[in-house]
């Protein structure tokens, strides 16, 4: 039951942010901060408040933030921040798998854009992360 609460909270956050990302190509900071604070409380309530646990859960988000820096923000900082928060809600393994699947799906979409001649278009990442999370939960 405890894990399902985290999965539902993460899906709620990513679903909400997907709508923002599609419309504006930017992510609002307030819901992300609110869900981040709730995630810290959620982890502490589960009795797993060790600093190494927090760092491990946030590792996929840190990796995406590093990619954001290395690519000159071709991957947005908000996407990495979302993975930081999602990692706290669902754990590092789930978050890593979701990030890998969503990056793969985004790449497929980018290839489709290239084939149709729509080069250089900004691609929202959150809908692909939402789809990846739903696929993982479906087969869990």
ABEGO torsion letter per residue (X at the ends): XAAAAAAAAAAAAAAAAAAAAAAAGBBBAAAAAAAAAAAAAAAAAAGAABAAAAAAAAAAAAAAAAAAAAAGGABBAAAAAAAAAAAAAAEAAAAAAAAAAAAAAAAAAAAAAAAAGBBGBBBBAAAAAAAAAAAAAAAX
